[in-house]
Amino acid sequence: MFARKLQPKEYWRAGLNMAVAFEGSFEYGKELEKSETARENPLEDYYGTFPGEGEAPVASVIMNKKQVRFDGHVLKMGGVGGVATLPAHRRGGAVRACMELALRNLYKEGCALSHLYPFSTAYYRQYGFAPAGKTLRWRVKLRDLKRLPDVGGRVRQLLPGDDLSPLTEGYAKACGDTNFSCLREVFDKDLEGEKPLKDRRWIFLWSDEEGIPGGFLIGSRVKDTLHCVTEFSGRDALIFTDAKALVGLLHFVYEAFIANFADIEFGVPDHMDLAGLLPEISGMDYKPVLNGMARAVNAETLLKLCRCRGEGRLAIGVTDKIIPENNHTFLLDFAPGRENLVERTEGPADIELDAGNLAVLLGGCRGADSIAMTPDIRVNAPGIDLSQVFYRKPCHILDLF
């Protein structure tokens, strides 16, 4: 059994594996015909595991190439998707062969991070991933928005042919200081043309009194709910650059849709607390939802670029069962006004952790206070101030793959 990148004419095999593994539909003849003219996608790498030469791949992984924000820098990230194994070949190491090759190639290609959305966090821990941040998913009764103030501004609906660039610009502004958020050339290509109307999706843009866009809503109907949540079944959204824009959008929702919907559902990163903003929350419901898992692909790069507080030194021992270049103790030397200094050392580590925990702690998904509740992190220097390096920051990813 061996793994390798798939050629464009073999991409359809990954689609077939996913259709079988997830009990989806697949037009065999049509996909086979399309494979004859398939071209390499610079934003995706397809991997397959083969039982032997001349045989079809029995497992596959798709690595999506992204650019993400990290402490004021832009880094390359590999988003893992399309993980599938044919039932007769499960629990035989087929996915492991794909994953290990894909992650090692990410390192060679200069990626610093990887992210995925797991069906099981326990399963993906074996590949070095750790639970990342959370999305707070709010469900708010429209009648409870009645007391929201009218902050002014204007809402207009975007229809086919309208300029959608304010969506991209608004997203970039809203996520400007949010770690792990992906850069986008367009907010969502599926919003172009007549597709939103065919899919019964609506786009509303809020602008302030000076006509400057500050937020937007992409919604659809799910029973009696105005659905504004980004998920695989429907990529809706509620994006805002500040509290005024959010209030403006929610006030509009109440005024426009009180007769059409019972409630609105939307998600925000868990660093945003809306309890003080919403006037009536006793009848509201919200729950945290895992915002995927992450791992460091290049530990040294993350340590060089992470934003530390104050001045100090910390010896960090990193373990990585897949990418050997990360298996070292790194001495991190930081001070205000200069770049971090990082060197590999043979000395003892103040803290030992794996590539997954390193990524989510440096990214700000969790802070130093979470380390005591993480059994697979070992602190060898009691009393050392870990919060200079590991502290909560805005951290969230909206892209799905």
C-alpha distance (Angstrom), angle and dihedral (degrees) to the residues before:
residue distance angle dihedral
M1 . . .
F2 3.80 . .
A3 3.80 139.1 .
R4 3.81 130.9 -137.8
K5 3.78 141.2 154.6
L6 3.78 113.7 -78.2
Q7 3.77 120.7 -120.8
P8 3.82 117.1 -123.7
K9 3.80 91.0 -104.4
E10 3.83 87.3 57.7
Y11 3.82 97.5 50.3
W12 3.77 90.7 96.7
R13 3.79 88.1 65.9
A14 3.80 89.7 65.5
G15 3.80 88.8 52.5
L16 3.78 90.4 50.4
N17 3.81 91.8 49.9
M18 3.81 90.7 51.2
A19 3.81 92.8 47.5
V20 3.81 91.5 52.1
A21 3.81 95.8 40.7
F22 3.81 94.5 47.7
E23 3.81 97.1 33.6
G24 3.79 93.6 -115.7
S25 3.79 132.1 147.4
F26 3.79 122.3 -91.0
E27 3.81 129.7 -176.6
Y28 3.78 97.9 -145.0
G29 3.79 100.0 -173.0
K30 3.79 94.1 42.6
E31 3.81 93.8 49.1
L32 3.80 91.9 46.0
E33 3.80 90.1 52.6
K34 3.81 92.1 48.3
S35 3.81 90.1 52.5
E36 3.80 90.2 68.8
T37 3.81 90.7 70.2
A38 3.83 99.1 30.5
R39 3.80 116.7 137.0
E40 3.77 132.0 -157.3
N41 3.80 113.7 -90.9
P42 3.83 110.8 -140.4
L43 3.81 89.9 -155.3
E44 3.81 96.9 53.1
D45 3.79 136.5 49.4
Y46 3.80 119.2 -162.4
Y47 3.80 119.8 -152.2
G48 3.79 129.0 -168.8
T49 3.79 137.0 -174.0
F50 3.80 116.1 -140.8
P51 3.83 127.9 -161.3
G52 3.79 88.9 -146.7
E53 3.80 145.7 -27.3
G54 3.78 113.7 -56.3
E55 3.80 93.6 18.0
A56 3.82 129.1 113.2
P57 3.83 121.4 -101.6
V58 3.80 112.7 -94.2
A59 3.81 95.6 -167.3
S60 3.77 133.5 28.3
V61 3.80 142.7 -173.8
I62 3.80 129.5 -167.3
M63 3.81 117.1 -148.4
N64 3.80 112.3 -157.5
K65 3.80 114.5 -154.4
K66 3.79 112.8 -136.6
Q67 3.79 140.3 164.9
V68 3.79 115.7 -133.6
R69 3.79 138.4 -174.3
F70 3.79 118.5 -111.4
D71 3.81 122.9 174.1
G72 3.80 93.9 -37.1
H73 3.81 95.3 -39.7
V74 3.80 134.1 97.3
L75 3.81 115.1 -127.5
K76 3.78 135.9 -179.6
M77 3.79 115.1 -106.8
G78 3.79 133.8 -174.1
G79 3.80 115.1 -141.7
V80 3.80 111.6 -156.1
G81 3.79 116.0 -140.5
G82 3.79 141.8 145.9
V83 3.82 94.5 44.9
A84 3.80 104.7 172.4
T85 3.81 139.8 153.5
L86 3.78 127.7 -171.0
P87 3.83 108.2 -112.7
A88 3.81 95.0 -116.7
H89 3.81 90.9 58.2
R90 3.80 101.8 45.0
R91 3.81 121.9 128.1
G92 3.78 90.7 20.5
G93 3.80 100.0 104.6
A94 3.81 96.6 -99.1
V95 3.81 95.9 127.7
R96 3.80 91.2 42.0
A97 3.81 90.4 58.0
C98 3.82 90.4 52.7
M99 3.78 95.2 44.5
E100 3.78 96.0 47.7
L101 3.80 92.9 49.4
A102 3.82 92.3 45.4
L103 3.82 93.9 49.7
R104 3.80 93.5 46.9
N105 3.79 89.7 49.9
L106 3.81 89.9 51.4
Y107 3.80 88.7 57.7
K108 3.82 91.7 49.5
E109 3.81 90.3 49.2
G110 3.80 93.2 54.9
C111 3.80 100.3 -102.9
A112 3.79 117.3 151.2
L113 3.81 101.9 -170.7
S114 3.78 143.3 30.0
H115 3.80 129.9 -161.5
L116 3.79 136.4 -173.8
Y117 3.80 143.1 169.3
P118 3.80 108.5 -122.5
F119 3.76 132.9 -146.1
S120 3.81 83.3 -159.3
T121 3.80 127.1 16.0
A122 3.82 90.7 -158.6
Y123 3.80 90.2 56.8
Y124 3.80 95.5 52.1
R125 3.79 94.9 43.9
Q126 3.81 86.1 76.9
Y127 3.82 87.6 66.0
G128 3.79 93.1 52.2
F129 3.81 99.3 -97.0
A130 3.81 123.4 137.5
P131 3.82 130.2 -165.8
A132 3.79 108.5 -87.0
G133 3.80 128.4 -162.7
K134 3.78 129.7 -39.0
T135 3.77 137.6 -118.8
L136 3.80 116.7 -135.4
R137 3.77 105.1 -140.1
W138 3.80 112.3 -156.1
R139 3.80 126.0 -162.5
V140 3.81 108.8 -168.6
K141 3.79 126.5 -176.6
L142 3.78 109.1 -125.7
R143 3.79 91.8 -134.4
D144 3.84 88.2 61.1
L145 3.80 89.8 61.0
K146 3.82 90.8 65.1
R147 3.81 93.6 98.0
L148 3.79 94.9 52.7
P149 3.80 110.1 117.3
D150 3.77 123.0 -114.7
V151 3.82 100.6 -112.7
G152 3.79 93.0 -176.9
G153 3.75 124.9 -128.0
R154 3.78 125.1 113.9
V155 3.78 136.1 -87.7
R156 3.76 121.8 -153.2
Q157 3.77 131.1 178.3
L158 3.80 117.6 -121.4
L159 3.79 112.6 -137.3
P160 3.83 134.2 -179.0
G161 3.79 109.7 -55.6
D162 3.81 95.1 23.5
D163 3.79 121.0 124.8
L164 3.82 109.5 -94.2
S165 3.81 96.4 -175.0
P166 3.85 92.2 101.7
L167 3.81 87.2 67.1
T168 3.79 92.6 56.5
E169 3.78 91.9 43.3
G170 3.80 92.6 47.2
Y171 3.78 92.2 49.4
A172 3.82 91.5 49.8
K173 3.81 91.4 50.1
A174 3.81 93.8 45.9
C175 3.82 91.7 50.0
G176 3.80 97.6 36.8
D177 3.81 95.1 115.6
T178 3.81 98.2 26.1
N179 3.79 115.7 114.0
F180 3.82 118.4 -132.0
S181 3.83 92.1 17.2
C182 3.80 111.8 136.6
L183 3.77 126.3 -121.9
R184 3.81 113.0 -122.0
E185 3.79 132.8 -162.2
V186 3.81 89.1 -160.1
F187 3.76 126.3 12.6
D188 3.82 95.1 -127.3
K189 3.79 125.3 -16.0
D190 3.83 89.4 -156.2
L191 3.81 88.3 70.3
E192 3.80 92.5 65.8
G193 3.78 123.6 101.4
E194 3.79 121.8 -7.4
K195 3.80 96.8 -34.6
P196 3.84 96.4 100.7
L197 3.80 91.9 54.8
K198 3.80 91.5 46.9
D199 3.80 89.2 50.3
R200 3.81 91.2 44.7
R201 3.77 94.1 -118.1
W202 3.80 123.1 144.6
I203 3.79 130.1 -153.6
F204 3.81 121.6 -155.1
L205 3.81 123.9 -179.6
W206 3.82 122.9 -159.1
S207 3.82 119.4 -153.5
D208 3.79 129.1 -179.2
E209 3.80 126.6 -118.8
E210 3.80 90.6 -80.3
G211 3.79 91.9 53.4
I212 3.82 95.0 -106.9
P213 3.84 111.5 143.8
G214 3.79 113.3 -122.7
G215 3.78 106.1 167.9
F216 3.76 146.4 -6.5
L217 3.76 141.9 -154.2
I218 3.80 127.6 -144.0
G219 3.79 108.5 -171.6
S220 3.77 144.3 167.7
R221 3.78 136.0 179.9
V222 3.81 121.3 -93.1
K223 3.81 104.2 175.5
D224 3.82 103.9 -62.2
T225 3.81 94.7 -17.9
L226 3.78 128.1 99.5
H227 3.80 96.2 -136.0
C228 3.82 114.9 -147.2
V229 3.81 100.2 157.9
T230 3.80 126.4 120.6
E231 3.80 108.2 -130.2
F232 3.79 137.5 134.7
S233 3.80 93.2 -95.8
G234 3.80 93.0 53.7
R235 3.79 129.0 2.2
D236 3.76 100.4 -146.0
A237 3.80 122.2 144.8
L238 3.79 149.0 -174.4
I239 3.82 109.9 -148.0
F240 3.79 125.6 178.0
T241 3.79 135.6 168.8
D242 3.81 97.3 -150.6
A243 3.80 143.6 -1.6
K244 3.82 93.4 -88.9
A245 3.80 91.4 57.5
L246 3.81 91.6 49.5
V247 3.80 92.4 49.3
G248 3.79 89.6 47.0
L249 3.79 91.7 53.5
L250 3.82 95.1 44.7
H251 3.82 91.5 46.8
F252 3.80 88.0 52.7
V253 3.81 91.2 49.3
Y254 3.80 90.6 54.2
E255 3.79 94.3 46.8
A256 3.80 95.4 44.0
F257 3.80 104.1 35.6
I258 3.81 109.6 27.4
A259 3.81 88.2 110.1
N260 3.81 94.4 44.8
F261 3.80 107.1 44.8
A262 3.78 137.6 33.4
D263 3.80 95.6 -149.5
I264 3.78 146.8 -8.8
E265 3.78 125.6 -123.9
F266 3.79 122.0 -157.3
G267 3.79 139.1 150.7
V268 3.79 133.5 -132.1
P269 3.82 131.5 -177.9
D270 3.78 112.5 -89.3
H271 3.81 92.1 -113.2
M272 3.82 88.0 69.9
D273 3.81 113.7 82.9
L274 3.80 112.1 -166.1
A275 3.81 96.6 176.9
G276 3.80 91.6 101.3
L277 3.79 94.6 44.4
L278 3.80 102.8 50.4
P279 3.81 111.6 75.6
E280 3.81 97.7 -146.4
I281 3.79 120.7 30.4
S282 3.82 104.0 150.7
G283 3.79 91.6 95.6
M284 3.78 96.2 37.0
D285 3.76 127.4 102.7
Y286 3.77 129.2 -149.7
K287 3.75 134.0 165.4
P288 3.80 136.4 -177.0
V289 3.80 116.0 -111.8
L290 3.81 122.4 -166.9
N291 3.80 111.5 -102.7
G292 3.80 92.8 -149.2
M293 3.80 131.8 -91.5
A294 3.80 130.5 -74.4
R295 3.77 140.2 -165.6
A296 3.77 137.5 -175.2
V297 3.79 113.7 -106.5
N298 3.80 93.4 -178.9
A299 3.79 109.9 24.8
E300 3.80 94.4 -177.4
T301 3.80 92.7 55.8
L302 3.80 92.6 51.5
L303 3.80 91.9 49.1
K304 3.80 92.3 49.7
L305 3.81 92.9 50.9
C306 3.80 103.2 35.4
R307 3.80 116.5 114.7
C308 3.82 109.7 -119.8
R309 3.80 129.4 -171.2
G310 3.79 121.3 -121.6
E311 3.79 123.6 -24.7
G312 3.78 128.9 -48.9
R313 3.78 151.7 104.1
L314 3.78 129.0 -105.7
A315 3.81 128.9 -178.1
I316 3.80 107.8 -145.5
G317 3.79 120.6 -168.8
V318 3.81 111.3 -154.8
T319 3.80 125.0 -164.7
D320 3.79 122.9 -162.3
K321 3.81 122.6 170.7
I322 3.81 93.2 -166.2
I323 3.82 109.4 34.7
P324 3.83 107.1 48.3
E325 3.83 93.7 -168.3
N326 3.81 88.3 71.4
N327 3.81 94.8 55.0
H328 3.80 98.5 99.6
T329 3.76 144.1 93.9
F330 3.80 108.8 -105.3
L331 3.79 121.7 -158.5
L332 3.81 107.2 -144.4
D333 3.81 115.2 -159.5
F334 3.82 114.8 -174.4
A335 3.78 138.4 172.7
P336 3.83 136.4 159.7
G337 3.79 116.8 -83.4
R338 3.79 99.2 22.5
E339 3.78 141.0 71.8
N340 3.77 119.2 -92.2
L341 3.79 116.9 -95.3
V342 3.79 114.5 -137.7
E343 3.78 127.5 -176.9
R344 3.77 135.0 165.6
T345 3.78 113.0 -112.5
E346 3.78 138.3 -171.5
G347 3.81 90.3 -148.3
P348 3.81 125.9 104.7
A349 3.79 120.7 -72.7
D350 3.80 121.1 -119.2
I351 3.80 89.0 -153.6
E352 3.83 132.1 13.7
L353 3.79 122.7 -155.9
D354 3.79 141.4 145.8
A355 3.79 129.2 -102.9
G356 3.80 93.0 -96.3
N357 3.79 97.1 53.3
L358 3.80 89.8 44.0
A359 3.81 91.5 57.2
V360 3.79 97.3 46.9
L361 3.82 93.5 44.3
L362 3.81 95.0 47.5
G363 3.79 90.3 42.5
G364 3.78 90.8 55.1
C365 3.81 99.1 -117.4
R366 3.78 86.8 126.9
G367 3.80 134.3 14.7
A368 3.80 135.6 -137.5
D369 3.81 90.6 -87.1
S370 3.82 88.9 67.9
I371 3.80 93.1 60.0
A372 3.81 93.1 80.3
M373 3.82 88.0 58.5
T374 3.82 93.9 49.3
P375 3.83 108.4 84.6
D376 3.81 95.2 -168.4
I377 3.82 92.8 60.7
R378 3.79 115.9 85.2
V379 3.81 122.0 -159.6
N380 3.81 112.0 -159.4
A381 3.80 97.8 176.2
P382 3.81 108.8 58.4
G383 3.77 113.5 -157.2
I384 3.80 95.9 27.0
D385 3.81 113.6 134.8
L386 3.79 102.8 -113.8
S387 3.82 92.1 169.3
Q388 3.80 89.9 78.8
V389 3.80 88.4 71.9
F390 3.80 104.7 19.2
Y391 3.82 114.6 51.0
R392 3.78 138.4 130.6
K393 3.80 116.9 -81.7
P394 3.80 133.9 166.3
C395 3.81 101.2 -76.2
H396 3.80 126.5 165.8
I397 3.79 141.5 130.6
L398 3.81 122.3 -150.7
D399 3.82 98.8 179.2
L400 3.80 118.8 99.5
F401 3.79 126.7 -154.8
